[in-house]
Amino acid sequence: MFAKQLTVFIENRAGRLSEVLSVLKENKVNILSMSLADTTEYGLLRLIVDNATLGKEKLIENGFSSLLSDVSIIKIAHTAGSLQTLLKVIDKGGVNIEYMYGLSIESEDAYVVLKASDSEKIDEILNANGVKTLSCEDLAHI
Amino acid sequence: MIWSKEETLPREEIEALQLSRLQETVHRVYEKVPAYRKKMEDAGVRPEDIQSLSDLAKLPFVTKQDMRDTYPFGLFAVEKDKLVRIHASSGTTGKPTVVGYTQGDLDTWTECVSRIACMGGASAKDVAQICFGYGMFTGALGLHYGLENIGAAIVPSSTGNSQKQIMYMQDFETSLLVATPSYALRLAEVAGEMGVDPEKDLKVKIALVGSELLTDAMREEMHKYWGKDLLITSNYGMSELMGPGVSGECLEHCGMHINEDYFIPEIIDPKTGEVLPAGEQGELVITCIKKEGLPLIRYRTKDITRLFYEPCKCGRTLCRMENLSGRSDDMLKIRGVNVFPSQIEEVILSVEELGPHYEIILEREGYLDKLTVKVELAHSTDSFSVLEKIAKEVKDKLKVILGLDARVLLESPNTLQRFEGKAKRVKDLRNLSH
């Protein structure tokens, strides 16, 4: 199962991140998790939100370069070593991880957001190994 | 359609007409304009020395500075009460340059622009929307009367209020657009935002563009938005000489035909002032031979081009000037390298992932010039490697073409400034004293 990640290009300029967030606020798009990676000149803000399609549409209307991409949101136990166990499974399947960040929802379980080089293939691997992932609908109801 | 028979005269006849008009003009300014008489006396030349067209080279040049020195009417050859219109340049640096027209001059202007419009494919059937700023700028009124003269219906919408411009195009079925290339692109962008596809939903078939360079890359970009069948021609002029109508491109796209029965073109070496043979690149110098109010002689345009005299397939015998590669005024000197902004534009337009808008920023760090180019992303991505690839492509191409290292800044769509008139894309923050 995939979820949609909302990615926004932002220039490294004071107030730019806040502009993105205010567009989301105005349209009542709730942020569940985020990762901000940057170079000296620009950054990519990657967001997991409750309504990614609306978020993208509103950001584009407001002049941001924004798109949706497929990511896997994977449930793992909130215990030492569980992420490593998951990665072993993925590595064995021969998929490369492009980036990853955390999404904490409940106290006993954790989630990681993971972008793989091959979204179809990682889904197969995860399904074959009985790993739970979240869909867009799941996100909308958090 | 060819508007006037003068556009197809055999070369000997054009030259004979030019010589008699030149002699008349030189006699007139010598008699009536003290500043000209003094210039000619200083150069040791008298009106009767002009016996052939090649004698033109004996006459002194006129520059923009001469016009400023004699501000406002010092180079005029008629009494002020003979004038029926006055225009002025924007005068971004110091006093503007003032130009004046007699009724005869306005008729000449209308004739010249009518020819240019027909060269670009215009006819009486067209609805012509003029998206040049009306006012002291000569562009709008020049095109206005020239197009009206051929029977087109004029929509004098001027610049600004782009959404309304698109509404007029839809409701009046505008078939001909007059704009700068950058404003034509901006209008397409606004149409897109309104859910209007310029190619399918509008009826614009002809674009007469001017007042800015039209590079091949810019032309392609216009086709991308407005459709491949749009007839795009550029035309050339400047207020000092008359306004638009000095020359215009025909549909053969092999340079701009100069209205030689009104203007004599020369190409000179900008450093030595020496006249160069046909086909060589240099600064365009124009002599007005049928102007009454302000007949400038050997006016240095600062525009770099070449002249071709071979007959054109369109049937016109008027010589052609190559589409401009740059104005010597616009030329930037960056770390000792001569750079035309149009060269940077070509690079940006060649990168698929970028939009057509850009900004060039020059700064000085210590004793070194720093070149920064800001560009807009046309497509979205969530990958740094794609962003790095785009920036690197621009950087590498600039390095190859200019031999300069540039800092390339990627920007979100619609963040760089848009222009309705002449685009001002260069910000020189170097505080150079010269």
Interface residues (C-beta under 8 A of the other chain):
Chain A: Q5 T7 F9 I10 E11 A37 T39 E41 Y42 L44 R46 G63 F64 S65 S66 L67 S69 E98 K115
Chain B: L377 H379 S380 T381 D382 S383 F384 L387 E388 L409 L410 E411 S412 P413 N414 T415
